[in-house]
Amino acid sequence: MYRGIVALSLLLLTAESIAKDNITINMLANNSSTRNCFHQIVRANKLPTWVVRNAENYPTLDITIRKERYYVMKACNPENCEREQIAIIYSPQRNIISGVYSITDRPEQQSLQWLGISDELADGKALLFAALSGSLIRQREYVSEIDVLPQTTGE
């Protein structure tokens, strides 16, 4: 099921490149145009202070979904990267930030906290989970562009 969700998400987007200006979660937390929105998410979800202050950032992806540009970011707690991670998707056109915060207590036990994304947006959740797990950036290495083809009914 997980692979199907990730594959569907990858079909809905075109991976363009690593963001040239490498927008990071720390930048979103401190930029004058995104700071209020980002801090509202942090406060509302009681996220730890490392998310705002000193997150260890991974490369940011610059992607296009349905002709709209997004930045997908991942970061972790610099004191325990394996245990605490966050993935954020940011739309500069609409100034919308959504994400997922993850705590892994054991390899088989991961808790996810969705940030500003509704349960109806399965594609968005799949995209964020793929960013969190690292599979989104691995797919980018193999796929430069994906065209969405109309589905046939088989009749």
Disulfide bonds with the S-S distance in Angstrom:
Cys76-Cys81 1.52
